Amino acid sequence: MDTKELYREILNEHNVNPTHKKKMDAPSFCLEGVNPSCGDQITLELKLDQDGKITDASYTGSGCAISQASVDMMADILIGKTKEEALKLADIFDRMIKGSVTEDELSQLDEAAALQDISHMPARVKCAMLGWRTMKEMLSLE
């Protein structure tokens, strides 16, 4: 199996069988994110403990496979991270999409690195960024 095929499988698995697509009880933060260019919409919810660590992440909404898989992968990565670590990962993801990320940084994105080739599909970049942009906006409001 080549790398592109593996990435397609990862993307498809997160889209078809999302781990974090559900309503959360008593989230610390909740924010809607919309991609007006294609109609993707999510409501992202994060729960933080007293030390500022993200203990749970979930989302609801609808959209294309890329937007839904991207936010599900992001939720996987965020659990256990601090707000600062989450914002740093969002910066790495953003730079990955723009094509200026190191291999070490790429490895920090875990399965979300499967979206690296989205940079070659400009119409899909906003789809991949929706969850990450929403999370950055949410944590910057605090």
N, C-alpha and C positions, 0 to 999 in steps of 0.2 A: 504494500500500500504506500503510495507516495504521500508527501507532506500535504499537498493541497487536498487530497482525498480525505486524509485524517482531519484536517481543519473543517472540511464540509461536514463530516460526521459529528464533530464536536458541536458545531453550530446547529445542526439539525437536532441533536439530542437535547440541547438546552431550549430549543424552540418547541419541540414536540412534548418533552417531558420536563418542564421547568421545575426546579426544586423550590424556588422562592415566590412563585406566583400565587399569592394568597393574601387575604386581609389579615392584618396584625391586630392583636388586642393591645390597647394602650401604648401606641408608639410614642417615642420621645419627639420625633419629627415626622411630618407628613407634608409632601409637596407634590403638586401636579406638574408634569412636564409634557409639553406638546411640541410636535414637529409639524408646523403648519404647512410645510411644502408637500407632505405626503399624508398627513392625517394621523400619524402615530401619536398615541396618547398613553401616558402612564401616571399612576399615582405611586410615588415611592415613599416607603415608610422605614424609618430606622429607629432602633431602640438602643439607647446608650445607658451604661451603668453609672454609678456615682463617680467612677474614676475617668469617665469620658471614653470608655471602650465601647465599640459597637458590638452589642450582644445578639442582635437579630436584624435582619434586613428582608424586606418583602416588597412586592409591587403588585398592582392590578392594572388592567388596561388592555389595549389592543394595538396592533400594528404589524408591520412586516416581520418576517423571520429574523432579520438582522437586529432590529430594535429590541425585540423580545428576548432573543438569545443573549444580546450584549448586556442588558440589564440583569438577567439571571446570572450570568458569569460574574458581573460586577458584585452582586449580592454575595456570591460565594467568597470572593476575595475580601470583602469588607468586614465580615464577621471576625471579631477578635482584634481588629485594628483600632487605633485611636483616630480621633478626628483629623489630626495632623497627618498621620500615615495614610488615611483615606484620601485626603487632598493631594498628597504627594503621588499616590497611585493614579489619581485622575489626571495629574499633570503628565505623568509618564504615558498614560493611554492617549492623551491628546497629542503628545509629541510622536508617539508611534504612528498615529493616523497621518500625521504630517511628514512622516518619513525621517525623523531625526531622533532616533532612540538607540541606545547601546544594547548589546546582547545581554549584559547584566540587568539592565532596566527591563528589558523584554521578559526576562525570566521571572521578574517580580509580578508580572501580570497573569501568570499561570495560564489557564485556558483562554483567557481574554486575548492572549497573543494570537489566537486563531484568527482574529479580525484584522491582522496586520495588512493583508492585501486589499482591504476596503479603500485604502488610500488611492488605489488605481481606479476606483469607481466613484467619482465625485458626487454623483446623485445619491449615493448610499452613506456618505460620511455622516450626515446629520442623523441618520437612522442609528448608526453605531454609537454616536455621541449622546443620544437622548438621555439615557440613564445617568451617564457620567456628568453631563451638564446639569441635570436636575440635582444630583447629589452635591455637586460643588456649590450650586446656588443655595441649597438647603443648609449646608454646614457653614456657609458664609453669612447667613442671616442671623445666626446665633449670637 
